[in-house]
Amino acid sequence: MSNLSQVVEFELCGFQVGPRLRGLLLPLFLVFYALALGGNTLIVTAIALSSALHTPMYFFLVNLSVLDVACASAVVPKLLAVLAGGPAGISYGGCMAQMFFLSWTVASEVLLFTAMALDRYMAICHPLRYGTLMRPAVCGALATGVWALGGLGSGINTGLMLRLAFCGPRPHRVQHFFCEIPPLLQLACSSTRLNDIMAVVADFFFAVLNFLLTVASYGCVIAAILRMRSAEGQRRAFSTCSSHLLVVSLYYSTVIYTYLSPGSRYAPGPGRVLAVLYSVVNPALNPLIYSLRNKDVKAALRRVCALLAQKL
């Protein structure tokens, strides 16, 4: 068994397509990656340079932008290289590193969505105590917990993956365009029982529990908004929540299927499609959603663009 575990390289088989389709996918994914990098960088810059946006809501938005860039950067560069005709192989260490950083960003984003929902709950349901309840020290502690818990969960799953032996025909072909837990478990020839158990535990904590907490928070928020007597107040309250609700809905609808599927039940076809959405498309769309639906962010972005235009 020790000889079987001496894996040097995996082969990524996610997009085995003809030259014509590859020629369409390469610029498409390149555009999405450019949007993810450029859009999220602009949002971070705009918030950093605008003192009016130095509030808990935008502090968490900065963290989300950083996570989006990290998520896309863990996946897309290798995908672009393969689509451009480069080798589909990835070293064992590179595969484990890619899986670790992707799992870290996915888990951290789910936790961050809960923190953002908590912030909106405090702002709308307890407005008089909001400044005290969500003071900078509390926001910093929440953000630290998000990153730390996400890294801990990813580290445990990666450590359990490192103990597995991989066998079968060589090279070891991963039926995906990046290294992810479910397709890698399908290649293992040693027992994955502990991996499956820990994956279920992690899925319950990161996906199911945080989803329920987010839904509960927004249930209270919507009930509080509906009790408002002022139509203008209702409109403003909804406008501060609508962007986050849209982003959360897009993210959970793609992630839950993938990470609630043990290796034995993982379907490569749907898994690849959903992985494109949460690792490539969502990081590019999130800045557009927050900038198009938030006048404060749009105003800050205009100031940043004007400043850049003057320097150029």
Backbone torsions as a table, in degrees:
resi	resn	phi	psi	omega
1	MET	NA	-33.3	179.7
2	SER	-63.6	-34.1	177.4
3	ASN	-67.6	-36.7	-179.1
4	LEU	-66.5	-28.3	-176.3
5	SER	-83.2	-4.2	179.5
6	GLN	-78.2	66.5	-179.6
7	VAL	-85.0	127.8	179.1
8	VAL	-98.0	-36.5	-172.7
9	GLU	-151.9	146.8	169.9
10	PHE	-110.6	157.4	175.7
11	GLU	-116.1	124.2	-179.7
12	LEU	-85.3	121.2	-175.0
13	CYS	-117.0	32.1	-174.3
14	GLY	-69.8	-42.2	-175.9
15	PHE	-126.4	78.4	174.1
16	GLN	-91.9	84.3	-174.2
17	VAL	-123.9	166.7	179.5
18	GLY	-73.1	168.3	-178.2
19	PRO	-59.0	-36.2	-177.3
20	ARG	-66.8	-48.4	179.2
21	LEU	-67.7	-35.3	177.4
22	ARG	-63.0	-37.0	177.5
23	GLY	-65.6	-23.5	175.8
24	LEU	-85.3	-39.9	-176.8
25	LEU	-70.5	-36.4	-176.8
26	LEU	-59.8	-54.5	178.2
27	PRO	-65.9	-31.4	179.4
28	LEU	-62.8	-50.8	179.5
29	PHE	-67.8	-31.3	177.4
30	LEU	-64.8	-40.0	177.9
31	VAL	-65.1	-44.9	179.2
32	PHE	-61.6	-40.2	-179.6
33	TYR	-67.3	-40.3	177.5
34	ALA	-63.5	-39.6	177.2
35	LEU	-64.6	-41.2	179.6
36	ALA	-63.4	-46.6	-179.8
37	LEU	-67.4	-50.9	-175.9
38	GLY	-67.8	-45.8	-177.5
39	GLY	-64.1	-46.7	-179.0
40	ASN	-69.0	-35.3	176.8
41	THR	-65.3	-39.5	177.6
42	LEU	-63.8	-41.6	179.9
43	ILE	-64.4	-44.2	178.2
44	VAL	-61.5	-43.7	-179.8
45	THR	-64.6	-44.0	-179.0
46	ALA	-62.4	-42.3	-179.9
47	ILE	-68.8	-39.7	-179.0
48	ALA	-65.3	-34.6	-175.4
49	LEU	-89.8	-9.7	-178.2
50	SER	-108.7	109.7	-178.3
51	SER	-64.9	-25.6	180.0
52	ALA	-68.4	-19.1	-178.7
53	LEU	-98.8	9.9	178.8
54	HIS	-84.5	66.9	-179.6
55	THR	-126.1	164.4	-179.4
56	PRO	-55.0	-40.5	-177.4
57	MET	-59.8	-44.1	-177.6
58	TYR	-80.5	-24.5	172.1
59	PHE	-62.0	-44.2	178.0
60	PHE	-69.3	-32.1	177.3
61	LEU	-64.6	-36.7	175.1
62	VAL	-61.2	-44.2	177.6
63	ASN	-61.0	-40.0	178.4
64	LEU	-63.7	-40.6	179.0
65	SER	-64.0	-41.0	177.9
66	VAL	-63.4	-42.7	178.8
67	LEU	-64.6	-38.7	178.8
68	ASP	-63.0	-43.0	178.5
69	VAL	-63.8	-42.6	179.7
70	ALA	-65.2	-40.7	179.7
71	CYS	-62.5	-49.6	-179.6
72	ALA	-65.5	-38.0	-177.4
73	SER	-71.0	-23.1	177.5
74	ALA	-73.8	-21.0	-171.8
75	VAL	-116.4	-50.1	-165.2
76	VAL	-67.8	-41.7	-179.0
77	PRO	-55.0	-44.8	178.0
78	LYS	-66.2	-39.1	178.1
79	LEU	-61.4	-44.1	178.9
80	LEU	-63.8	-39.6	179.4
81	ALA	-62.9	-41.3	179.0
82	VAL	-66.9	-44.1	179.6
83	LEU	-65.1	-27.5	178.5
84	ALA	-80.3	0.7	178.2
85	GLY	103.0	6.3	178.8
86	GLY	-75.4	173.6	-179.5
87	PRO	-65.3	142.0	179.4
88	ALA	-85.2	-6.3	-178.6
89	GLY	-75.9	148.0	174.7
90	ILE	-137.7	135.0	-176.3
91	SER	-64.6	159.8	179.2
92	TYR	-58.4	-46.5	179.0
93	GLY	-64.7	-39.6	177.9
94	GLY	-65.0	-37.1	179.0
95	CYS	-65.6	-45.7	179.8
96	MET	-65.8	-37.9	178.5
97	ALA	-65.9	-42.0	178.7
98	GLN	-62.6	-43.1	179.1
99	MET	-64.0	-40.7	-179.3
100	PHE	-62.7	-50.8	-175.4
101	PHE	-69.7	-35.2	177.4
102	LEU	-67.2	-45.7	178.5
103	SER	-62.1	-36.6	178.1
104	TRP	-61.6	-47.9	-178.1
105	THR	-68.1	-38.8	179.6
106	VAL	-63.3	-49.0	-179.8
107	ALA	-64.0	-40.4	-178.5
108	SER	-67.8	-36.8	178.9
109	GLU	-64.8	-39.6	178.6
110	VAL	-62.7	-44.1	177.5
111	LEU	-64.8	-38.3	-179.6
112	LEU	-65.6	-37.1	177.1
113	PHE	-59.7	-37.3	177.2
114	THR	-66.5	-41.9	178.0
115	ALA	-63.3	-39.2	179.0
116	MET	-67.9	-38.1	176.5
117	ALA	-66.0	-38.9	176.6
118	LEU	-61.6	-41.5	178.6
119	ASP	-60.2	-45.5	179.2
120	ARG	-66.3	-35.8	177.5
121	TYR	-62.3	-46.3	179.7
122	MET	-65.1	-39.6	-176.4
123	ALA	-68.0	-36.4	-173.3
124	ILE	-97.6	-36.7	-177.6
125	CYS	-89.3	-24.0	179.2
126	HIS	-134.3	59.7	-173.8
127	PRO	-62.3	-34.3	-177.4
128	LEU	-71.2	-26.2	-179.5
129	ARG	-104.4	5.1	-173.7
130	TYR	-59.9	-44.8	-177.9
131	GLY	-61.3	-33.3	179.5
132	THR	-80.4	-44.8	-177.0
133	LEU	-67.3	-35.1	-177.6
134	MET	-114.3	44.5	177.2
135	ARG	-68.9	162.9	-175.2
136	PRO	-52.6	-38.4	-179.2
137	ALA	-64.4	-38.2	178.8
138	VAL	-68.2	-44.2	179.4
139	CYS	-62.5	-41.1	178.1
140	GLY	-63.4	-40.2	178.1
141	ALA	-65.1	-40.6	177.9
142	LEU	-63.5	-44.8	180.0
143	ALA	-64.3	-41.3	177.6
144	THR	-62.3	-41.8	178.0
145	GLY	-64.1	-38.1	178.1
146	VAL	-59.6	-51.5	-178.2
147	TRP	-67.3	-40.4	-176.9
148	ALA	-68.7	-46.3	-179.6
149	LEU	-66.6	-38.4	176.2
150	GLY	-62.5	-42.1	177.7
151	GLY	-67.2	-37.1	178.9
152	LEU	-64.7	-47.6	179.1
153	GLY	-61.7	-41.9	178.4
154	SER	-66.1	-40.1	-180.0
155	GLY	-63.7	-38.9	179.0
156	ILE	-65.1	-46.7	-179.7
157	ASN	-66.0	-36.1	178.0
158	THR	-68.8	-41.4	177.4
159	GLY	-60.9	-39.3	177.4
160	LEU	-68.1	-31.9	177.4
161	MET	-69.1	-34.5	-178.7
162	LEU	-65.8	-22.7	-178.4
163	ARG	-84.3	-7.8	-176.5
164	LEU	-80.9	151.1	172.3
165	ALA	-101.2	139.1	-179.2
166	PHE	-115.2	134.3	-178.0
167	CYS	-138.2	-169.4	-179.0
168	GLY	100.8	-172.3	-177.7
169	PRO	-64.1	142.5	178.9
170	ARG	-103.6	144.0	-0.2
171	PRO	-71.4	160.8	-179.2
172	HIS	-76.1	108.2	-172.8
173	ARG	-90.8	118.6	176.8
174	VAL	-90.1	119.2	-178.8
175	GLN	-79.1	62.7	-178.9
176	HIS	-163.8	169.5	177.0
177	PHE	-98.0	4.5	169.9
178	PHE	-155.3	169.4	-177.8
179	CYS	-82.0	118.2	-179.2
180	GLU	-135.2	155.9	-171.8
181	ILE	-59.3	-53.7	-175.6
182	PRO	-57.2	-49.6	-179.7
183	PRO	-68.0	-29.0	177.3
184	LEU	-69.6	-36.5	178.2
185	LEU	-62.8	-28.9	179.3
186	GLN	-67.9	-20.7	-179.2
187	LEU	-90.3	-10.2	-175.5
188	ALA	-74.8	139.6	175.3
189	CYS	-107.9	-2.5	171.2
190	SER	-98.2	171.4	-175.1
191	SER	-65.0	131.3	177.6
192	THR	-107.1	16.0	-176.0
193	ARG	-58.2	-46.9	-179.3
194	LEU	-64.8	-39.0	177.4
195	ASN	-60.8	-44.1	-179.4
196	ASP	-65.0	-39.8	179.7
197	ILE	-64.0	-47.3	-179.0
198	MET	-67.6	-32.6	177.0
199	ALA	-64.7	-40.7	178.4
200	VAL	-66.0	-42.6	178.3
201	VAL	-61.0	-45.9	179.4
202	ALA	-64.3	-40.2	179.2
203	ASP	-62.9	-40.8	-179.9
204	PHE	-65.2	-44.3	-177.5
205	PHE	-71.0	-49.2	-173.4
206	PHE	-80.1	-43.4	-174.7
207	ALA	-91.1	-61.6	-171.6
208	VAL	-67.0	-52.5	-176.4
209	LEU	-62.0	-45.4	-179.3
210	ASN	-69.2	-33.1	175.5
211	PHE	-62.6	-44.8	179.5
212	LEU	-65.0	-39.9	178.1
213	LEU	-64.6	-40.3	178.5
214	THR	-65.1	-44.6	178.8
215	VAL	-62.5	-43.2	179.7
216	ALA	-63.0	-42.0	179.7
217	SER	-61.6	-45.7	-178.1
218	TYR	-75.3	-23.3	171.5
219	GLY	-62.9	-44.2	177.0
220	CYS	-66.5	-38.1	-179.7
221	VAL	-64.3	-47.2	-179.1
222	ILE	-64.2	-40.4	177.4
223	ALA	-61.9	-40.0	178.8
224	ALA	-66.9	-38.2	179.5
225	ILE	-66.0	-41.7	-179.2
226	LEU	-66.4	-22.6	178.5
227	ARG	-82.4	-9.8	179.9
228	MET	-68.2	141.0	-178.8
229	ARG	-84.7	-26.2	-176.6
230	SER	-89.2	126.6	176.6
231	ALA	-65.6	-36.3	178.3
232	GLU	-66.0	-39.6	177.0
233	GLY	-64.5	-40.0	176.3
234	GLN	-62.2	-43.0	-178.6
235	ARG	-63.7	-44.1	-179.4
236	ARG	-66.3	-39.1	179.6
237	ALA	-65.7	-43.8	178.2
238	PHE	-63.5	-36.7	-178.1
239	SER	-64.7	-30.2	179.0
240	THR	-77.2	-15.7	-176.9
241	CYS	-107.3	-24.1	-170.7
242	SER	-62.6	-40.9	-179.6
243	SER	-62.3	-45.8	-179.0
244	HIS	-65.0	-40.5	178.8
245	LEU	-62.0	-40.5	179.7
246	LEU	-66.0	-44.6	179.2
247	VAL	-63.2	-44.4	179.7
248	VAL	-62.0	-43.1	-179.5
249	SER	-62.3	-43.8	179.2
250	LEU	-63.6	-40.9	-175.0
251	TYR	-71.5	-49.9	-177.7
252	TYR	-64.5	-34.8	-178.2
253	SER	-65.0	-23.4	179.9
254	THR	-98.8	-37.3	-173.9
255	VAL	-76.3	-40.3	-172.9
256	ILE	-59.7	-41.9	-179.2
257	TYR	-60.0	-46.3	-175.0
258	THR	-65.8	-47.5	-171.6
259	TYR	-89.8	-4.4	170.6
260	LEU	-97.3	7.6	179.2
261	SER	-105.4	110.1	173.9
262	PRO	-61.0	163.8	-177.7
263	GLY	-56.0	-35.0	-176.9
264	SER	-69.1	-24.4	-177.4
265	ARG	-110.0	7.0	-176.8
266	TYR	-72.1	130.5	178.4
267	ALA	-105.3	115.9	-174.9
268	PRO	-58.8	-40.5	-176.1
269	GLY	-60.6	-63.4	177.8
270	PRO	-61.2	-34.1	179.9
271	GLY	-61.6	-41.6	179.4
272	ARG	-66.0	-42.4	-179.0
273	VAL	-61.9	-47.5	-178.9
274	LEU	-68.0	-33.1	178.1
275	ALA	-65.6	-36.7	175.8
276	VAL	-60.0	-39.8	-177.4
277	LEU	-65.9	-48.9	-172.9
278	TYR	-85.6	-19.3	-179.2
279	SER	-102.7	-18.9	-176.8
280	VAL	-120.3	-51.6	-173.3
281	VAL	-77.1	-49.9	-176.9
282	ASN	-58.0	-44.1	178.0
283	PRO	-60.9	-27.1	177.3
284	ALA	-81.4	-33.2	-177.2
285	LEU	-80.4	-31.9	-175.2
286	ASN	-55.8	-45.9	177.5
287	PRO	-62.2	-37.0	178.8
288	LEU	-65.1	-42.0	-179.7
289	ILE	-62.9	-46.1	-177.4
290	TYR	-71.8	-32.9	-178.7
291	SER	-79.2	-37.2	-177.6
292	LEU	-75.2	-26.7	-175.0
293	ARG	-106.4	10.2	-177.6
294	ASN	-136.3	111.1	-175.0
295	LYS	-67.8	-30.9	178.9
296	ASP	-66.2	-42.5	178.0
297	VAL	-66.7	-41.1	178.6
298	LYS	-61.3	-41.8	178.9
299	ALA	-64.3	-41.6	178.8
300	ALA	-66.0	-39.1	178.4
301	LEU	-65.7	-37.9	177.5
302	ARG	-63.0	-39.5	178.5
303	ARG	-65.5	-39.7	178.5
304	VAL	-65.5	-44.5	179.5
305	CYS	-63.2	-39.5	177.6
306	ALA	-64.8	-39.2	178.3
307	LEU	-64.8	-42.0	177.6
308	LEU	-65.2	-39.0	179.7
309	ALA	-64.3	-37.2	178.6
310	GLN	-66.2	-39.3	-178.6
311	LYS	-73.5	-28.3	178.3
312	LEU	-80.7	NA	NA
